[in-house]
Amino acid sequence: MLELFAEVDLILAPATPVRAPRLGQKTLEWEGQSLPLRPNLGLYTQPVSFIGLPVAAVPLWPDDGLPVGVQIIAAPWREDLALRAARVLERQGVARL
């Protein structure tokens, strides 16, 4: 991963395999399977967290449905870049609560 950051400043990646779940939802449908929600929702964030890279997770609203979680991944000690990118997405109205 460190070699990748020699060429890029940030990586934009999905944070979850599905859109945000509804309140009280216990399972998720993914690739034709019904899976328990809680252990599988962070499937894409776990490897990044494991290697210790700074991440800002933001909800993107591509349409009128529930949001899609995106992670903005930065090089070690460059939290400032991830947070700055999240702020830009917020200012543009793409990321919001």
matplotlib code that plots the C-alpha trace (Angstrom):
import matplotlib.pyplot as plt

x = [0.0, 2.8, 4.1, 0.7, 0.8, 4.0, 1.7, -1.7, -2.7, -6.0, -7.9, -11.7, -13.2, -16.6, -17.0, -19.8, -20.9, -24.5, -26.3, -27.0, -29.3, -32.7, -33.2, -33.7, -32.5, -30.8, -29.6, -28.2, -28.7, -25.4, -24.6, -27.8, -27.2, -28.8, -26.0, -26.0, -25.8, -23.5, -20.4, -20.6, -21.3, -17.7, -16.3, -14.4, -13.2, -11.5, -8.4, -7.7, -8.2, -6.0, -3.0, -3.5, -4.2, -6.2, -9.7, -12.6, -15.9, -18.6, -22.2, -22.8, -26.3, -26.3, -30.1, -33.2, -32.4, -30.4, -26.7, -23.7, -20.8, -17.4, -14.0, -11.4, -8.1, -4.9, -1.2, 0.1, 0.0, -2.0, -5.3, -5.5, -5.9, -8.7, -10.6, -10.0, -11.5, -14.5, -15.1, -15.0, -17.5, -19.7, -19.4, -20.4, -23.5, -22.4, -21.7, -24.2, -25.9]
y = [0.0, 2.4, 2.1, 3.1, 6.4, 7.3, 7.9, 8.9, 11.1, 9.4, 6.2, 6.3, 2.9, 1.5, 1.3, -1.3, -3.9, -2.5, 0.7, 1.8, -0.7, 0.3, 0.7, -2.7, -4.6, -7.9, -9.3, -8.1, -9.5, -9.8, -11.8, -13.8, -14.7, -13.5, -12.8, -11.5, -7.7, -6.7, -8.9, -8.2, -4.5, -3.5, -6.0, -3.4, -1.3, -4.1, -4.6, -0.9, -0.6, -3.6, -2.0, 1.3, 3.8, 6.9, 6.9, 9.3, 7.5, 9.5, 8.8, 9.6, 10.2, 9.2, 9.3, 9.4, 6.0, 5.3, 6.5, 4.5, 4.5, 5.5, 5.5, 8.1, 6.4, 8.4, 7.6, 7.1, 10.4, 12.2, 12.3, 15.9, 14.9, 12.4, 15.0, 17.7, 15.5, 14.7, 18.4, 19.1, 16.4, 17.8, 21.4, 20.1, 18.5, 15.0, 13.8, 14.7, 13.2]
z = [0.0, 0.8, -2.8, -4.1, -2.1, -4.0, -7.0, -5.5, -2.6, -1.7, -2.4, -2.7, -1.9, -0.8, 2.9, 2.8, 0.3, 0.3, 0.9, 4.4, 6.2, 7.5, 11.3, 12.8, 9.8, 10.8, 7.5, 4.2, 0.7, -1.1, -4.2, -3.8, -0.2, 3.0, 5.5, 9.1, 8.9, 11.7, 11.0, 7.3, 7.0, 7.7, 5.3, 3.2, 6.0, 8.0, 5.8, 5.8, 9.5, 10.1, 8.3, 10.1, 7.4, 8.2, 6.8, 6.6, 6.0, 4.4, 3.2, -0.4, -1.8, -5.5, -5.7, -3.5, -1.9, 1.2, 1.2, 0.0, 2.5, 1.0, 2.6, 1.8, 2.5, 3.0, 3.5, 7.0, 9.0, 6.3, 8.0, 6.9, 3.3, 4.0, 6.2, 3.6, 0.8, 3.0, 3.6, -0.1, -0.8, 2.0, 0.6, -2.9, -1.4, -2.4, 1.2, 3.9, 7.0]

ax = plt.figure().add_subplot(projection="3d")
ax.plot(x, y, z, "-o")
ax.set_aspect("equal")
plt.show()
